[in-house]
Amino acid sequence: MEDPSTQSVKTNSDQNTDSNDTLKYQGRYRGRHEIGLCPEVVASPTKVLNCEKKIKHKEFIPYKMFSMMNFPEHYRDIDLLQIVHIIAFLTVKIIVKGVSQDRPLFDESGHPYPLAEFRGSEESHFGTGRIGTIWSYSENDDKPCPCSKCQNSGNPTKVWGLIRVITAVHVVFDQKEAIRSECLFGFDSLDAVLTLLEGVGMERADKNDDRCHLSCVTHDVSLLQKIKPKWSSYPIYHSNVLKKFTALDDKLVIIVAHPHGCPKQVSIGDWTYRDETGDKSSEGHPYVKYNYTTATCQGSSGATLYILGRKWKLWYNQIHSGYDSNNRFNYSGTGCD
């Protein structure tokens, strides 16, 4: 008989369930979101001693030290390693310098909404995100850069790039927070040379999915040239991995994040629940949420999950949403299967 902790579970929109089942489903996706408050920056999560999850800190692997040998033996695969490299390359640390007055006091389940106590303040917070789609503009496009420096100069450049960063909506809540956001690209180590991406707007903010698309700007055209091949190569490695790992008990979950504001860390675990929401994307893929054991901490909110066996490509991955301290598991926002 299959272990009930790892079975696929559908919500009451797809099957007949009583109120207790519904409450149990909702409870698996309620808890404490993992935003960090600035100015927390450390060399390693292991140096943070006042964290209630410090027992999990040993499961974080600095990205610069990560190798195939860090995978469980069954998963030591070159294509899977390349996927980690691509996701890590695209991962950014997000810093938001202020809290919107429009954040709600409570979420739909009655729990305090993240940073509700700081609404309307200058309190800075941070999380994790991942670069999505990019656009580049040239003089021929005749489209002025919207960044603050250009707008204040009176002579904005027309050679620039627009980068969509995907994260959790509780990290960057609305337009007011978007224009006070910045993303640190390349924060692989404390001595890394960083590229700063300025937030200029928000394309999407969905509280139900806990997902937002933050619009950022860069003048570094060479960065765009580095991002495109990484993004384009992902489907090849993803397809190879799907062909190699087909067993039902392959429940690997990998996360690259900035826990406690430190340089990128990789953590590996397994999912324990997979829940379909009852909805499907335009391509026919079901929308699903996950619970998982993969280590996370404050600052991991918004990080991309790589879930082995998930068929949809990089665009609509699940992202880390929070932690249930009572049941000691993590949970994602909504994404495609």
N, C-alpha and C positions, 0 to 999 in steps of 0.2 A: 504493500500500500504506500502511496506517495506521502511523503512528509507534509502535513498540512501547513507547515511554516514556509514551504516553497511552492505551494500550488498557485495556479493562476485563478484570480477571483474577479468576477464581474460585479458591477454595481446593480442596484435595484432597477436601473433603466433597462437592463438586459435580462433579468430573471426575477422571479417572485421572491422577495425577501421580506422578513418582518422588520419591525422598527429596531430591534436589537442588532440585526445584521447591518442595517443602514448606519446606525450609530457607531458600530464597530468599524465600518468602512471609513466614515468621516474621521474617526479618532486616529486612524493610521496616518492621517495627513494634517494633524494639528499638533502644534508644539511650539518650540521656541526657534525663531529664525536666527541665523548665525551671522549677523552683521557685527563688524568690529568698530569700536570707537577710536578715533585718532587721538594721539599720534602713535599708536602702537606699531612699532617696527622692530623686529627681532631677527637675529641670525637664524634661529631655528625654533620650532614650537617646543622643543624639549627644554628651552630656557624659560618658558612661561610656567611658573609653579603654582599660580593661584587659579588655575583653570580646573573646573570640575571634571573635564574629560582628559586630564593630563595622562591618565593610564593609556590613552589611545595615541599619545604623541609619538611613541616609539614606532608607530605604524606609518608615519610620514617619512618619505624618502626624498631628500633634496633632488630636484630634477637634474642638476648638473652631475649627480652621482648615480643616477638611475641607469640600469643596464638590464639586459635580458635575464640575468641571474636573479633579479628581484621579482620576477614572475614566479608563481607556483610552477613546479616542474612541468606539469601537463601543458602549461600555456607559454612555454619558452619558444616563441615563434617570431621570426624576423618581420613578418608583415604586421603583427600585433605591436611590435616595438616601434615600427614606423608610424603607426596610428598614434601612439603616445607622443612621439616626437612632433607630429603635426598639430595635435590638440594643444600640446605645451607651447609650441611656437605661437599659436593664435591666442593663447590665454593672456589676459591683462588684469592688472590690479586697478580697481575703480575707487576713486576717492570723491566723495560728494561733500562740498563745503557749505552745508546748510540743510535744514529740514523744512519741507514744505508745510505751511499752515493747513493745507488741505488734506494731509494724511488723516485717516479716520482714527477715532479713539479706540475702536474695537473692530475685530474682524467679524465675519458672519457667524462664527461660533461663540462670540461673546468674549473672546480672549483679547487682551490689549494688543493693538496693532503695533508693529515694530516702530520704535522711536516716537510713539505718540506723546510721551512726556516731554519731548523736545520740539514739538510743533512750533514753527515760526522762529526758531532759534538759529544761531550760527554754528551749532554743534556739527562737527565733521564726523563722517563715518566712512567705512570702506567695506568692499566686498570684492568678488571676482567676476569676470566676464570673459567672453570669447569673441574674437573678431569674426564677423559674418561677411556679408557682401561688401565689395568695395567699388567705388567709382572714381575715375580720374578725369580732371578737366584741364583743358589747355586754352591758350589764347583764342583758338578758333571757336571754342564753345561760348566765349563771351559771357561767362558766369562768374561773378566776383565771389571771392572766398568770404564766408559769413563769420569767421572767427573774430574774437574781440579785438585782437591786434589790428587786423585788416580794417574792421569797421571803424575803429578809432583813428586810423591813419588818414582816412579820406581818399586813399588810393589803394584799394584792396587788390591783391594779386589775383590773376585769373588762371594761375597754374597751381593746382592744389588737388587734394584727394578727400573724398567723403567715405568714411568707414562706419559701417553699422556694427555696433557691439551688442551682443545678446547677453542679457543678465536677468536677474529676478526683479520684479516690479517693487518688491519691498526694499531693494537696494537703491534703485533710482525710481522714485514714485511717479513723478509727473514732469511737465515741462519746466516748472520752476526749479526742480532739482537737476534736471538734465543740463541746463545752461550753467550750473554751478559744479559740474562734474568734470573730472579729468581721468584719463586712463594711462597707466604706466605700461608701456609695451617693452618687453625684453627684460623684465625684472627676474632674471634667472639666478642672480647672486647679488650680494651686497655691493660688489664693485662693478656691476654691469653698467654699460652705457645705455641709458634709457631714452626712449622716444616718448614725448608727451603728446597725447591726443586730447584735444579740447572738445568737451561736449557742447553742442550747439542746438540740440533739439531732441525730440522724441518722436519716433514713427509709430510706436505702438506701446500700450500699457494695458495689460490684462490681469486684473487681480485674481480672477478665477483660475487662470493657468499659472499665475505668479511668474509672468514673463514680460519683459519689455525689450524694445529695440531702441538703443541709444544711438543718436547720430553724432559722430565725431569728425574732426577735421585734422588734417596734417598737411604741411608744406613739403614734407619729405617724399618726393615722387619715387625715389629709389625704394622706399619701404613698400609702396604699392607693388612694385615689380618683384619684391621678395615674397609678398603674401600670395599673389595669384598662383604661382606654380605649386605652393604648398596646398592651397585649397583644391586646386585641380587634380592633384595626385591622390587625394584622400579616397575617392570612389574605387580606385584600383586596389589599394590595400584593403579597404573594407570588404570588397567583393572576394578577395582571396581568403580573408579570415572567415567569412561566412561559409565558404566551401570546406574549410578545414575543421571547424568546430560546429558540429550539428547535434551533439548529444543533448538530451533534455536536462541533464544535470550540469550543463555549462552555464553557470549563473554569475559569471565574473562581472564586476563593476569597477571601473577605473575612474579616478577623479584627479584632475590637476587643478590646484587652487593656491591661494595665498593665505593659509590659516595664520591668524595672529599677525597678519601684515607682512609675514616673512617672504623671502624669495620663493619661487614656485616649488611646490611639494607635490609628489605623486603618492597616492594611496590606493590600495587594492583591497577589495572585499567581494561580497556576494549579495545578490538581491534575495529577499525573503518573501516578498509579496509583489505581485504584478496585478494591477487593477485596471480594467477597461472602463472608461467613463461612459461608454454607450454611443459616443460620437465617432465619426470618421472624417478623415481629411478628404479633400477633393480628389486625391489619388487613390482613395479607398483604404488607406492605412488607419487602423483604429488609434484613437487617442488613449494613452495609458499613463499611469503613475506607478512609481516603485517605492518600496521600502528596501533598505540595504544596510549592510554592516560596514561599508567602506568609511574609513576615518575622515572626519571633518571637524572643524573648530570655528571659533569666531573669525570671520573674514572669508569663510568658504561659501557663503551665500552667493548664488548666481553662477557657480562653477558648472561647467559642462560635464555630464556623465557619459562615459562610453560603456554601453551595456552589450556584452557579447550576445550575438544572435539577433539583435535588433536590426530589422531589415532596412529601415529608412536611412537615408544618408545623413551627412553632418548637419544639414540645414535645421532640422527640427528635433534635435536631441532633447532629452529631459535635462533639466538643470536643477542643481541642489537648492532645496527650499528651506529645510529645517530639521530639527532634532526633537524627538519625543523622549524626554528625560525619564518618564515613568517606565516606558517599555524598552528604552535604550536602543532605539533604532533611528536611522535617518530617513527622510522622505523627500521625494522630488516634486517639482511642478509637473504640469501636463506636457507631454510631447507625443510624437508619432511612434508607432511600433517599428 
